[in-house]
Amino acid sequence: RARAAIGDLGALSEAAVDLHGRTLARALGVGDPDEPGVLTPEQGRKITEIVRKGR
């Protein structure tokens, strides 16, 4: 059950980023606010640097 739950959590997390990643990037000041579409890998790294705990 735990493996299935982890798989589901991963899928839901990925879907949330796909749907709301650009909004999060805008809120954090990452990238061009008018840029459409999915996040670039570089934008993803910048967001991770901003929100990562303990580093």
C-alpha positions in Angstrom: 0.0 0.0 0.0 2.8 2.4 0.8 4.4 2.0 -2.6 1.1 2.7 -4.3 0.5 5.7 -2.2 4.0 7.1 -3.0 3.4 6.5 -6.7 0.0 8.4 -6.4 1.6 11.2 -4.5 4.3 11.6 -7.2 1.7 11.6 -9.9 -0.4 14.2 -8.1 2.7 16.4 -7.4 3.7 16.3 -11.0 0.2 17.2 -12.2 0.1 20.1 -9.7 3.4 21.5 -11.1 2.2 21.0 -14.7 -1.0 23.0 -13.9 0.4 25.7 -11.6 4.1 25.8 -12.1 4.0 29.0 -14.3 1.9 30.7 -11.6 4.4 29.7 -8.9 7.3 31.0 -11.1 5.5 34.3 -11.5 4.9 34.6 -7.8 8.5 33.9 -7.0 9.8 36.3 -9.7 11.4 33.5 -11.8 11.4 34.1 -15.5 9.5 36.4 -17.7 6.0 37.0 -16.2 4.4 37.0 -19.7 6.1 33.8 -20.8 3.5 31.0 -21.6 3.9 27.3 -21.4 5.7 24.9 -19.1 8.7 25.7 -17.0 12.2 25.3 -18.4 14.6 23.1 -16.5 16.5 26.3 -15.5 13.4 27.9 -14.1 12.7 24.7 -12.2 16.2 24.8 -10.6 15.7 28.4 -9.6 12.3 27.6 -7.9 13.9 24.7 -6.1 16.7 26.9 -4.8 14.2 29.4 -3.5 11.8 26.9 -1.8 14.2 24.2 -0.6 14.4 23.8 3.2 17.6 23.2 5.1 20.2 24.3 2.5 
